[in-house]
Amino acid sequence: MGSWGNGNFDNDTAADHLGILTDRLIAEVAEAMSGDPVEIEPDEYWGVAVPCNLELLHLIAQQNYVGANLPDPDTIADWRTKFLTVWEGAIDDLEPTPDHKEQRRAYLVRTFDQLAELAKAEQA
């Protein structure tokens, strides 16, 4: 086992574990995004869990740990388009206040965009 520091993520085994974890988060999002669009509506499980997974990926990747994987920026852009299209088509049925709708949409956009920016930076 290679080790390069004293931290919890400073060795080969931890890097492998982190790769498995981030790959799982990515696979869950990919599966949700390729499935029935109803499953990613705002009041459905994956409509909540997809942004959670994306934010978790962003938080992990910001740490610059070895082993953390991110999706391709183009994939993230495609997910963003599909997710927001579904969200915008379904959100009014839940009767949110205009303020909540605007703020939630902005947060969703930021979630996708910050991950895409980080993925682009990692590719550079």
Contacts in CASP RR format, 6 or more apart in sequence:
PFRMAT RR
TARGET T0000
AUTHOR 0000-0000-0000
METHOD contacts of the structure
MODEL  1
MGSWGNGNFDNDTAADHLGILTDRLIAEVAEAMSGDPVEIEPDEYWGVAV
PCNLELLHLIAQQNYVGANLPDPDTIADWRTKFLTVWEGAIDDLEPTPDH
KEQRRAYLVRTFDQLAELAKAEQA
1 11 0 8 1.000
1 12 0 8 1.000
1 13 0 8 1.000
2 11 0 8 1.000
2 12 0 8 1.000
3 10 0 8 1.000
3 11 0 8 1.000
3 12 0 8 1.000
4 10 0 8 1.000
4 11 0 8 1.000
5 11 0 8 1.000
8 14 0 8 1.000
9 15 0 8 1.000
9 18 0 8 1.000
9 63 0 8 1.000
9 65 0 8 1.000
9 66 0 8 1.000
14 65 0 8 1.000
15 65 0 8 1.000
15 66 0 8 1.000
15 67 0 8 1.000
16 67 0 8 1.000
18 60 0 8 1.000
18 65 0 8 1.000
18 66 0 8 1.000
18 67 0 8 1.000
18 68 0 8 1.000
19 67 0 8 1.000
19 68 0 8 1.000
19 69 0 8 1.000
21 60 0 8 1.000
22 57 0 8 1.000
22 60 0 8 1.000
22 61 0 8 1.000
22 67 0 8 1.000
22 68 0 8 1.000
22 69 0 8 1.000
22 70 0 8 1.000
23 69 0 8 1.000
25 53 0 8 1.000
25 56 0 8 1.000
25 57 0 8 1.000
26 53 0 8 1.000
26 57 0 8 1.000
26 69 0 8 1.000
26 70 0 8 1.000
26 71 0 8 1.000
28 49 0 8 1.000
28 50 0 8 1.000
28 53 0 8 1.000
29 50 0 8 1.000
29 53 0 8 1.000
29 54 0 8 1.000
29 71 0 8 1.000
29 79 0 8 1.000
30 71 0 8 1.000
30 75 0 8 1.000
32 39 0 8 1.000
32 40 0 8 1.000
32 46 0 8 1.000
32 47 0 8 1.000
32 49 0 8 1.000
32 50 0 8 1.000
33 40 0 8 1.000
33 50 0 8 1.000
33 78 0 8 1.000
33 79 0 8 1.000
33 82 0 8 1.000
33 83 0 8 1.000
37 82 0 8 1.000
37 86 0 8 1.000
38 44 0 8 1.000
39 45 0 8 1.000
39 46 0 8 1.000
39 47 0 8 1.000
40 46 0 8 1.000
40 47 0 8 1.000
40 50 0 8 1.000
40 82 0 8 1.000
40 83 0 8 1.000
40 86 0 8 1.000
40 87 0 8 1.000
41 47 0 8 1.000
41 86 0 8 1.000
41 87 0 8 1.000
41 90 0 8 1.000
42 48 0 8 1.000
42 87 0 8 1.000
42 90 0 8 1.000
42 91 0 8 1.000
42 94 0 8 1.000
42 104 0 8 1.000
43 90 0 8 1.000
43 94 0 8 1.000
47 83 0 8 1.000
47 87 0 8 1.000
50 79 0 8 1.000
50 83 0 8 1.000
51 83 0 8 1.000
51 107 0 8 1.000
51 108 0 8 1.000
51 111 0 8 1.000
54 76 0 8 1.000
54 111 0 8 1.000
54 112 0 8 1.000
54 115 0 8 1.000
55 111 0 8 1.000
55 115 0 8 1.000
57 68 0 8 1.000
57 70 0 8 1.000
57 71 0 8 1.000
57 115 0 8 1.000
58 111 0 8 1.000
58 114 0 8 1.000
58 115 0 8 1.000
58 118 0 8 1.000
60 68 0 8 1.000
61 68 0 8 1.000
61 70 0 8 1.000
61 115 0 8 1.000
61 118 0 8 1.000
61 119 0 8 1.000
61 122 0 8 1.000
62 118 0 8 1.000
70 115 0 8 1.000
70 118 0 8 1.000
70 119 0 8 1.000
70 122 0 8 1.000
71 79 0 8 1.000
71 115 0 8 1.000
71 119 0 8 1.000
72 119 0 8 1.000
72 123 0 8 1.000
73 116 0 8 1.000
73 119 0 8 1.000
73 120 0 8 1.000
73 123 0 8 1.000
76 112 0 8 1.000
76 115 0 8 1.000
76 116 0 8 1.000
76 119 0 8 1.000
77 112 0 8 1.000
77 116 0 8 1.000
79 112 0 8 1.000
80 109 0 8 1.000
80 112 0 8 1.000
80 113 0 8 1.000
80 116 0 8 1.000
83 108 0 8 1.000
83 112 0 8 1.000
84 105 0 8 1.000
84 108 0 8 1.000
84 109 0 8 1.000
84 112 0 8 1.000
87 105 0 8 1.000
87 108 0 8 1.000
88 105 0 8 1.000
91 101 0 8 1.000
91 104 0 8 1.000
91 105 0 8 1.000
92 101 0 8 1.000
96 104 0 8 1.000
END
